[in-house]
Amino acid sequence: MDNCMPFPNLLVRVRRCRHCILHYMDENWEEQEMHMDDDMSELIQHEYDHLDGILATMRAIDNKSFVMKKETRK
């Protein structure tokens, strides 16, 4: 289940890879590679989607993939 700040009470069921490899350039312009698993892999995919203008709602598996969280009162 994905959640996102623009939709604070909405959870969206999406499919994400459990493992990913991120290739990037560090501050010295040297190529780097980071291997991520599980929660970190899902998080980086979520954030990378934002760079492409994609929201979790656009990745929903189907029309039944949306769940509203119950608001907690303080």
Residue frames relative to the residue before (quaternion, step in Angstrom):
aa qw qx qy qz dx dy dz
M 1.0000 0.0000 0.0000 0.0000 0.00 0.00 0.00
D 0.2285 -0.7676 0.5902 0.1012 3.54 -0.89 1.02
N 0.0318 -0.7532 0.6537 0.0653 3.54 -1.14 0.62
C 0.1117 -0.8069 0.5798 0.0140 3.54 -1.15 0.58
M 0.6109 -0.6059 0.3759 0.3440 3.57 -1.01 0.79
P 0.6430 0.5193 -0.3673 0.4266 3.68 0.89 -0.64
F 0.7552 0.2287 -0.1380 0.5986 3.61 1.24 -0.46
P 0.1400 -0.8804 0.4425 0.0975 3.59 0.57 1.15
N 0.7713 0.3377 -0.2035 0.4996 3.63 1.00 -0.56
L 0.6057 0.5737 -0.3420 0.4326 3.57 1.27 0.18
L 0.1267 -0.7450 0.6509 0.0726 3.54 -1.03 0.91
V 0.1177 -0.7987 0.5894 0.0275 3.57 -0.96 0.89
R 0.3278 -0.7282 0.5667 0.2030 3.57 -0.82 1.00
V 0.0396 0.7888 -0.6063 0.0929 3.56 -0.69 1.20
R 0.3867 -0.6679 0.5683 0.2853 3.55 -1.31 0.24
R 0.0551 0.7770 -0.6233 0.0696 3.54 -0.87 1.01
C 0.5390 -0.5991 0.4847 0.3400 3.54 -1.23 0.51
R 0.4421 -0.7032 0.4952 0.2547 3.57 -1.02 0.81
H 0.7611 0.2179 -0.1256 0.5978 3.58 1.27 -0.35
C 0.0911 0.7874 -0.6086 0.0359 3.56 -1.08 0.65
I 0.2608 -0.7236 0.6161 0.1698 3.53 -1.31 0.37
L 0.1696 -0.7830 0.5951 0.0636 3.54 -0.78 1.07
H 0.1444 -0.7644 0.6252 0.0624 3.55 -0.81 1.06
Y 0.1388 0.7979 -0.5719 0.1301 3.58 -0.80 0.97
M 0.4329 -0.6532 0.5502 0.2885 3.53 -1.35 0.18
D 0.3559 -0.7421 0.5252 0.2165 3.59 -0.83 0.93
E 0.7594 -0.3967 0.2628 0.4436 3.57 -1.31 -0.05
N 0.6860 0.4274 -0.2759 0.5202 3.62 1.26 -0.30
W 0.4829 -0.6951 0.3957 0.3566 3.56 1.31 0.31
E 0.4307 0.6517 -0.4906 0.3861 3.53 1.07 0.85
E 0.4987 -0.6618 0.4682 0.3068 3.55 -0.97 0.88
Q 0.0658 -0.7801 0.6222 -0.0003 3.52 -1.03 0.92
E 0.1576 -0.7638 0.6195 0.0896 3.53 -1.28 0.39
M 0.0591 -0.7925 0.6070 0.0047 3.56 -0.87 0.95
H 0.2214 -0.7647 0.5946 0.1125 3.56 -0.81 1.03
M 0.0401 -0.8114 0.5829 -0.0166 3.56 -0.80 1.02
D 0.1367 -0.7858 0.6009 0.0514 3.53 -1.15 0.73
D 0.8662 0.1949 -0.1198 0.4442 3.48 -1.42 0.36
D 0.8624 -0.0115 0.0097 0.5061 3.61 -0.82 -0.98
M 0.6597 0.5036 -0.3218 0.4556 3.60 0.95 -0.82
S 0.6214 0.5344 -0.3343 0.4654 3.58 1.05 -0.74
E 0.6731 0.4876 -0.2949 0.4714 3.57 0.90 -0.91
L 0.6478 0.5259 -0.3180 0.4502 3.58 0.99 -0.82
I 0.6852 0.4739 -0.3074 0.4598 3.61 0.81 -0.90
Q 0.6189 0.5247 -0.3477 0.4699 3.61 1.08 -0.63
H 0.6224 0.5387 -0.3240 0.4663 3.58 1.03 -0.82
E 0.7115 0.4514 -0.2614 0.4709 3.58 0.81 -1.01
Y 0.6202 0.5342 -0.3384 0.4642 3.59 1.05 -0.73
D 0.5849 0.5681 -0.3569 0.4557 3.58 1.09 -0.71
H 0.6356 0.5416 -0.3338 0.4374 3.59 0.94 -0.88
L 0.6248 0.5426 -0.3428 0.4447 3.59 1.02 -0.73
D 0.7111 0.4039 -0.2365 0.5247 3.57 1.21 -0.55
G 0.5553 -0.6403 0.3759 0.3747 3.59 1.27 0.22
I 0.5143 0.6379 -0.4131 0.3974 3.59 1.20 0.44
L 0.1997 -0.7693 0.5989 0.0983 3.56 -0.93 0.98
A 0.6642 -0.5066 0.3650 0.4110 3.57 -1.21 0.46
T 0.6100 0.5728 -0.3527 0.4188 3.59 1.03 -0.72
M 0.6605 0.5063 -0.2968 0.4684 3.57 1.16 -0.61
R 0.6844 0.4582 -0.2657 0.5011 3.59 1.28 -0.31
A 0.3323 0.7709 -0.4929 0.2287 3.60 1.25 0.07
I 0.5360 -0.6417 0.4530 0.3095 3.56 -1.02 0.88
D 0.7730 -0.1568 0.1349 0.5998 3.57 0.96 -0.91
N 0.7271 -0.4397 0.3007 0.4331 3.59 -1.27 -0.08
K 0.6615 0.4841 -0.3065 0.4839 3.61 1.25 -0.24
S 0.5094 0.6965 -0.3750 0.3389 3.58 1.30 0.14
F 0.6179 0.5552 -0.3361 0.4438 3.60 1.25 0.10
V 0.0068 0.7880 -0.6130 0.0563 3.56 -0.85 1.07
M 0.2813 -0.7440 0.5805 0.1743 3.57 -0.90 0.93
K 0.3765 -0.7016 0.5589 0.2316 3.57 -0.94 0.94
K 0.4830 -0.6232 0.5220 0.3254 3.53 -1.17 0.57
E 0.4295 -0.6950 0.5134 0.2625 3.55 -0.94 0.92
T 0.2656 -0.7370 0.5981 0.1691 3.55 -1.04 0.79
R 0.2782 -0.7683 0.5555 0.1542 3.55 -0.80 0.98
K 0.2900 -0.7684 0.5515 0.1458 3.53 -1.00 0.88
